Amino acid sequence: AQSDFKDGLEAGVPEGIEVAHKFGEREIEMRKQVHDCGIVYFPDNPYLLCVMTRGNDVYKLARAISEISKMVYEEVESRRL
């Protein structure tokens, strides 16, 4: 919950929703990887989400993670009882 990477999973959920996550970056054979996995503390229904990416632009990879996180959050919210 104290990660300093705010551009992945955390960027895809509304402010005030806690996310305990771990991220990693690496480069293999000139291709970058950005991964972000964690627990999103959705009210009364926390869930796990792990998004792993690879490509050439770290900023685009982080944006893809945040967009996927947002889509998942919205889906979980739409199923709220």
N, C-alpha and C positions, 0 to 999 in steps of 0.2 A: 504494500500500500504506500510505500515511501519511494517508489521508483521516480527517477527524474525524467523519464521518457514520457512526454505528454502528447505525442503526435500519433500514437497508434490506437490501441483499444480505448484508452481514456478519452481521446478526442471524439470518439463516436457515441458517447453517452452524455446525457444532460449533466450540467454542472451540479454538484452535490451528490452524485451517485459515486460511491467509493469503488475503486478498482484496485485489487491487489494483484500485481502482475510482474512478470519478468520478461525482459526483452533482450535480444541479442542481434548483433550485426557481424557479418564476416564476408570475406571475399575469397572466392575459389575460381581459379582459372579466368580471371578478369570479370567475373559476374558477382554482383553483390547479393547478399541475402539479408533480409530483415525479418525477424520473427518476434511475435508478441503473444504471450499466453498468460491467462490469469482468470481470476474470479471476479465477475461483475456482480456487485451486491444490489441486484434489483430488489425493490421492497417485497418482502415475504417470499421471494423466489430467486435466490442467487443462482447464477449459472456459470459454467466454465466455458471459455472460448480460447481457442488457439488458432492463430493465423500465421502461416509461414509463407514468405514471398521470396522471389528472386528476380533480378533484372539488372538494369544498368544505372538506374537513378534512385538513390536512397530516398529522396523526397517523394517520388511517385510511389515507391513501395510503402512508405509510411502512410501516405494518403489512401492507398488501397486498403490498408489495414483499418484505418479509421472509418472508411466507407462501409466495409464489411461489418465492423462493430456496430455502426449505426443501424444497418439493415437488420442485424440480429436483435438489437435492443428493441427496435420498432415492432418486430415480429413477436417477441416475448410480451411486449406491452399490449399488443392487439389481442393476445390470448388471455389476458388478465381477467380473472373472475370477479 
